[in-house]
């Protein structure tokens, strides 16, 4: 059952979980809100940096630190303004004040280079890395190729169309694949991506993400360090005018194939594994992906690392699903993307 927790959110993009049943929700126009357990929207949190909220840009993903109960730290990504009409995806950290009303100690720890005059393809999902079940002090961030600069996704001298890994203080982890390589930016983890608006940590600690294709060719990938995921050389989709993309092929030597792809496109956004047993054994371990275009929640069954079945949920909702997360209560929560969006709990 889709149970509305809160409504009246303006184009909500991401939800994180706070103690005592509260929520932290981003609104793309540039607002961060604490939502009370009873669904009341608190006034916008003060202290955000300047945000270029045009087109697909704005205040996008947010997560709480694994040690939030002690340090009250959050991480968020947004479209950071540059000179003229240029902008780029940036990652910031901050402390949420004890009363939840403002951000303190705000620091941008990563800025995508170069900034581009575009209002498209910011990517912007954040995942806290864990090794052996424990946080290792680093974050993954997905970065779009800004649409107009898609060929740069294949080049290592920029952050367009990449996933990156940085320390929580903005430092470059020495284990990154391109550290010390001439002509390559050291934050890069993987490349050849288009516009990834979903990323999550699997139960085994691996990093998963999905990305929008053009006309067809949405992908789920498991980004490995230093690997090339093909965009825009190869794709399972075609350009919006029907012409071939890149080589016109779906695979090439040296380019990693996706774990799964969708044609026609579902326009995926948001991604979470269900680890709880709140919905019974059949759903436990499944992957859940929101769909903007088809306005459904995809439940994906996996076996031995392969997709074996897909099921469409919330087909009667009639709203674009922007984010999906598992809450501390083991239940799934989704955000709907509209001028009066909702935070919805999936009640067993």
N, C-alpha and C positions, 0 to 999 in steps of 0.2 A: 504494500500500500504506500502510495506517495503522500506523505504527511508534510504539509507546509510548516516549516519552523519559523521562517521570517519572510516578509515580502516588502515590496517597495524599494528594492535595491536597484540602482541605476547601472545597468550593464556590469553586474558582478563578474569577476574574473577568477578569483581564487578564494578558497576557504582554508583556514588553519584553525587549530583547536586550542582553546585556553582552559585553564583550570575552572572547576565549578560549573562545567557545562556551557561555558561561554564560547563564542566563535570570534574569529578575526577574519573579516571579509574585505577584499579589495574591490573598488568600483573603478572601472576603466577611466572615467573622466578625471580621476586623480584624487579619490577619497579612500581612506582606510577607516573601517568602522568596527567597533566592538559590538557584537550582537549578544544580548543577554540570553540566558537559557530559555526564557519565556518568549523569545522572539523580538523583544523590543530593540529597536535600532538606537544606539547611542549617537550623540553628535560626532561628526568626523574627528578622528584623531589629529591633533595638531603636530606640526614639526616635520612634515614631509619635504623633501627637496623639490626644486622646480621640475615640473613634468610637462613634456610636450604631448598633450593628449589630443592628437589628430589621427583620423583614420583608424587603423588597427592599434595605434599607440596609446599609451596612457600608463596608469598604474596596473601592473599585471600580476605576476605570481607573488605569493608570500608563504613562508614557512616559519614555524617556531623552532628554536634551537632544541636539540635533544636534552639539554640541561636547562630548559626554560624555567622550570620551577625554582631554580637557584639564581640564574642570571637574567631572566626576563628578556632575553635577546631574541630578536627576529631578523630575518633576511627577506628582502623584497627586491624585485626587479621591475624596471620601468623604462620608458622611452625618455632618454636624457637629451635635452636640447643642446645643440652646438651652434656654430656660427650660421647666420642666415636661416635657411630653412632646413639645415642638416640636423640629424639626430641619430641616436644609436641606443642599443640596449645597455643598461647599466645595472649593476648588482650592488645593493647597499645593505649595511647592517645597522641596527639601532637597538636601543633598550626601550621597551614599553614601560612607561611610568607605572608606579604602583597603583594609581587610580585608573589606569588605562586610558587616560585622556590625551596623552602627548608622547611623542618620540623624543628620546634623549640620546646623546652621544651618537648622532647620525654620521655615518661615514660611508662614502662610495668606495667599495673595495675592488671594483672591476668596471671598466668602460670599454665597450666594443670599439675596435678600430678597423677601418676609418668610420667616422660619422658620414651619413649619406642623406641627401635630400630625398626622402621617401616617407610615406606614411604606411608602408606595408611590411609584412614579414619580419616581426621582431623576435619570433620564437618566445623565449622567456619562461621556462620552467626550471625550478631549482630542486635539487635532490641532495640531501646530506649523505655523504659516503660513509659506509660502515665496512670494516674489515674484521672478520671473525665475530660479527655481531656487535662490535663496538664502534662508535664514531671515531674517525681518524683525524678529525680537525679540518677536513676539506669538503668542498661543495662542487657539484656539477651544475652547469648552467647551459641551457640550449639557446642557440642564437640563429635567427633567420638570416637569409641571404639578401633581404631587403628588396626582393623581386627584380628590381632594375639592374642588380649587380650579380646575377645568378652565376655567371662564369667564375666569379671570385670564390665560390664554394670549393673549387678545385685547387685553389692557390693557398699556400701556407703563410703568406706574408700579411694576412688579414684575418679578422675574426668572423667574416661573413659566411653563413652556412656551416657553422661548426658547433660541436659541443666542446666546452672548456672545463677545466678543473683548476680551482684556486683554493688557497687556504682561507680560513675564516677571517684572517686579517688582510687578505688580498695578496699574500705571497704566492710565489709559484712553487708547487710541490716538485721536489727533485725527481720524483718518479714519473713525471709527465713525459710522453714519448718524444717530444721535439726539443726538450731542454738541451741547449748547447749546439743545436743544428743551425747553421748559417741560413738566413733567409726565411726562417720559420718562427712564428710567435710561440713563446714557450708555454702559454696557457692552453694551447690547443690539445684536446684529447682525441677527437675524431673529426673527420671532415667529409665534404660531399653531401651535406644535408640541405633541405629546402627550408621548411618552416615548421619547427617542432613545437607544438603547443601541448604536448603531453610527455611526462617523464615520471618515473617512479623507481623505487628500489624493490626488487623481487625478494621473496622470502629467503633465498640463498645469498642475498647481498649483491646480486648483479644489477647493473644499471640498464634499464629499459627506456626506450623513448618511441614516440610515433611522430610522423611528420605528414603535413599536407602534400599531396601530389598536385599536379596541375589539373587537367581533365582526366581523372583516373589516376591510379598509382599512389594513393596514400599508403604509407609503409609503417610497419613496426620493425624497429632495429634494436640490436643489443650492442651499443657502441663499444668497441674494443680499442685499446690505446693505439693510436697511429694509423688506424684503418680508414679506408676511403669507401664511402657509401654511395658514390656514383653520380649524385646530382651535380650538374645537369647533363652529364655524358650519357647516362642510361636511366631509363624509367619505365615503369609499367603503364604510364599514362601518355597522353599527347598534349601538345599546346592547346590553349583555349580555342584557337582557330582551326584545330584538327590536324595541324602539321606535326611531323615527328619532332621529338625532343632529342637533341644531341646526335648520337649515332643512329637513333631510331630503334636501338635494341634495348632489351631489358636486362642484359648482363654483358660484362666484359671481364677478361682476366685482370686480376688485381683489384677488382671492385667487389665489395661485400654484398651479397644478395640480402634482401629483407627476410626476416622471419615470416612475415605475412604481409599481404597487400590487398587493398580494396579497389576494385574497378567495377562499377562507377564509384567515385569518391563519396565517402560518408562525411568528410570534413571533420576529422577527429580532433577533440580538445579535452584535456583531462584524462587521467589514467591512474588506476590503482589496483593493486592486488588485494583480494579478500583473504585474510589469514584467519579470521574468526569463524566459529561454528554457528553464528547467530541465525543463519539461514539454512542450516542443515549441511550434511556432508557433501551434497552434490555441488554446492557453490564454493565450498572451501578450496582455496588455491586458484580459483578462477581469476582472470584479468577482466577489468571493467573499463570501458572506454566510452566517453561521451561523444555524441555526433551532433554537429551543428546543422548540417544540411538535412539529414534524415530525421532529426529531432527525436532520437532514441538513445537508450543506453545499451551498448553492446556488452553482452556477457560472453566471454571467450574461454572455452575449455582447452586446456593444454595437457599433453601427455608426452613425456620424454622430450620436452623442449619444442614440441610442434603443436600447432593449432589443429585440434581435431573436431571442434564444433563451435558454431556461433549462434547466439540467441539474442533476439531484440526485445528489450524491456522498455516500459514506459511509452509505448507507441501511441497511447491516447493522450499523452501530456500536451502535445502540440506546441512545445517550446524547445528552442535551441539549448542543448546541454553543453555548458562551457567547462565545468570542472566536476570531478568525482574523487572522493576521498573516503577512506575508512576512518571512522572516529575512534576515540579512546574506548567507547562503549561497544566496539566491534560492529557497529552498524554503518551502512553506506550513506553518504550525503552527496547531493548533487546541487550545482548552481545552474539556474537557467539564465540565459543571456538575453535580456530585453531592457527596455526603458523602465520597466517595473519588474525586475527579476526576483526570483524566489530562491531561498535556501530550503531544500527538501530533504527529509529523512526517509529512507526506505525502511518501512516498518514491517517486520516479518508477519 
